[in-house]
């Protein structure tokens, strides 16, 4: 069976990441959807980016990535999503993330195990 995600080091297409993040690509050939993940205690702070052809699959990819993280990172009890754009808020809400708090820089959404 082909792995759904693989560690990725290519063109990041705007993916928010730094040296503290692991980057993954959703393993499909018809689009490019990337995720970055950084541990924060028992939570994973995650971001995503998609090329134009991946936008119709983003909800499926996010839900599969959440399942992948919970299954493969024993320490992870929740996924944190720091959102700056309203259109992204709508996407994470459709993926069962729940609003947790607002700051001057972002809205924080959480999805628990």
C-alpha positions in Angstrom: 0.0 0.0 0.0 1.3 3.4 -1.0 1.9 5.8 2.0 -0.5 8.7 2.0 2.2 11.2 3.1 5.9 11.5 2.5 8.5 13.8 3.9 9.0 16.6 1.4 11.9 19.0 0.7 11.0 20.5 -2.7 9.3 23.7 -3.8 7.2 24.8 -0.9 4.6 26.8 -2.9 4.2 29.3 0.0 4.0 26.7 2.8 4.5 28.4 6.2 7.5 26.5 7.7 10.9 26.9 9.3 13.8 24.7 10.6 11.5 23.5 13.5 8.9 22.0 11.1 8.7 18.7 9.3 7.2 19.1 5.8 5.1 16.5 4.1 3.5 16.1 0.7 0.1 14.4 0.2 1.1 11.4 -2.0 -1.0 12.0 -5.1 0.1 12.8 -8.7 -2.8 14.9 -9.8 -2.1 17.9 -7.4 0.4 19.2 -4.9 -0.8 19.7 -1.3 1.8 20.3 1.4 1.7 20.3 5.2 4.2 21.5 7.8 4.1 20.3 11.4 6.0 21.5 14.5 5.6 19.9 18.0 4.3 22.2 20.7 4.1 20.1 23.9 1.4 17.4 23.2 0.1 19.3 20.2 1.2 19.6 16.6 1.0 23.1 15.1 0.3 22.6 11.4 0.0 24.6 8.2 -0.9 23.7 4.6 -0.5 25.0 1.1 -2.0 23.8 -2.2 -1.4 24.4 -5.8 -4.5 25.4 -7.9 -5.4 21.8 -8.9 -5.3 20.7 -5.3 -7.9 23.1 -4.0 -10.9 20.7 -4.7 -9.2 18.0 -2.6 -8.0 20.1 0.3 -10.6 19.0 2.8 -9.9 15.3 2.1 -6.2 15.9 2.3 -6.5 17.8 5.7 -8.6 15.1 7.2 -6.2 12.4 6.0 -3.2 14.4 7.4 -4.9 14.7 10.8 -5.4 11.0 10.9 -1.8 10.4 9.8 -0.5 12.7 12.6 -2.6 11.1 15.3 -1.7 7.6 14.1 2.1 8.2 13.7 3.0 10.7 16.4 2.2 9.0 19.8 2.6 12.3 21.7 0.1 14.3 19.6 -3.3 14.8 21.3 -4.4 17.8 19.2 -3.7 19.7 16.0 -3.4 23.5 16.2 -4.2 25.6 13.2 -3.3 29.3 13.4 -5.4 31.0 10.7 -5.0 34.5 9.2 -7.4 34.3 6.3 -11.2 33.9 6.5 -11.4 31.5 3.6 -9.0 29.2 5.5 -11.2 29.4 8.6 -14.1 28.0 6.6 -12.0 25.1 5.4 -10.8 24.1 8.9 -14.3 24.3 10.2 -15.4 21.8 7.6 -12.6 19.6 8.9 -14.0 19.6 12.4 -11.6 22.1 13.9 -13.1 24.2 16.7 -12.3 27.8 17.4 -10.2 28.2 20.5 -9.1 31.9 20.7 -8.3 35.1 18.9 -5.1 37.1 18.9 -4.2 40.3 17.0 -2.3 38.1 14.5 -4.5 35.0 14.0 -7.5 32.8 15.0 -6.6 29.6 16.7 -8.5 26.4 15.8 -8.0 23.0 17.5 -8.9 19.5 16.5 -8.5 16.9 19.3 -7.7 13.2 19.1 
